[in-house]
Amino acid sequence: MSMDVRARTLKGMMPLLICTGLLILPELALAQGSGGSSNPIQGFLDGIVDLLNNGVTRSAAILVVMFLGFRAWRGHMEWSSVGWVLGGMLCVFAPAAIVDWVQSNAGI
């Protein structure tokens, strides 16, 4: 009977032990470094931008456009949904270029 109680106690403590281990070893927790800047918030936000603008997401977007083209070619697509998907891709991939363009034209 006491073995069963110990097993349940250890099982209940397992999430606490895992979280403690992740706090001790930030590399395992994939903790965000400052990215070379002294501002950790800027490093975090730059990490999100890099995640959304890397080659994998670009390839996924290309595959989505190809899939939409195939569905449109077969006649199984409403054009309003094409507009929503392309608008979403524009909102994900274009902001960095738009901000860079505005900053270069404003002389910032």
N, C-alpha and C positions, 0 to 999 in steps of 0.2 A: 504494500500500500504506500509506503514512504517513497519508493522508487517512482511511482506514478505521480505523486505530488511534486517531486523534484523535476521530473521530465516536463510537467506542465509549467512549472515555474521557469525553467530554462527556456522553454518554447515562448513563454510570454516576455522574457527578457531579451530575446534575440533581436527584435527591431532596435531596442536601446543600445545593444552592443554594436550593431552595424552602424548606427548613427554616430556613436562615439568613435568608432574606427575611422569613419569618413571625416570626422572633425580633426582627428589626429593626423591623418594623411590627406592633405588637400589635393594631392595629385590624383588620388583615387576618386575624389569627389568631383573632379574636373572643375575645380575652382578657377574662376576667371582672374587672371593676372592683370596688372595694370597696363600691359601691352607697351611698356617702355615709357608711358606718360605718367606724370605724377597724379593724374586724376583718374581714380578707379571707375567713376561713372562714365567718363569718356571711353575708357578701355572696354567697358561692358557694351556700350552702344556701338562702338566700332566692331566689336565681335558679332553683334546681330547683323550689322550691315554686311560684313564679310560673309556671314552665313547665307544671307539672301542673295548675294551677288557672286557666289562661287560657281565653278564650272558644272557642278552636279545639278544645281537648281536651273542653270541655263539650259542644260541638256534636257531636263525634265520639261521645261517650258517648250522647247523645240518639239519634243514628243507630243505634248498636248496640242500644239498647233497642227502637227501632222495628223493626229487623231481627229481633230475638228474638221480638217480638210477632207479626210476620208469619209467621215459621216456626212458632210455636206455633199460630197460627190455622189454618195449613195442615196441622197435624198432623205436621210433620217435625222435631220438637224433643223431646229428652228433658229433663224438668224438672230433672234433676240438673245439666245443663250450664247451665241458666238460673240456678240458684243459685250456681254457680261464677262466672259472669260478673258477676252482681249483687254477689256478695261481693267480687270484685276491684275493681269500681267503687267500692264502699264503702270499701275500703282505700286507694284513690287519692284520692277526693274528700272524704271525711268527716274525716280526721285533723285538719285545721286547725280545723274547727268544734268537734270534740271537745276539742281542747287549749284553745281559747278558752273553752269552756264550763267546763271544769275549773278554769282559772285564775280565771275570774270568780267561781266558787262557793268557791274556796279563798282568795280575797282576795289573790291574788298580783299 
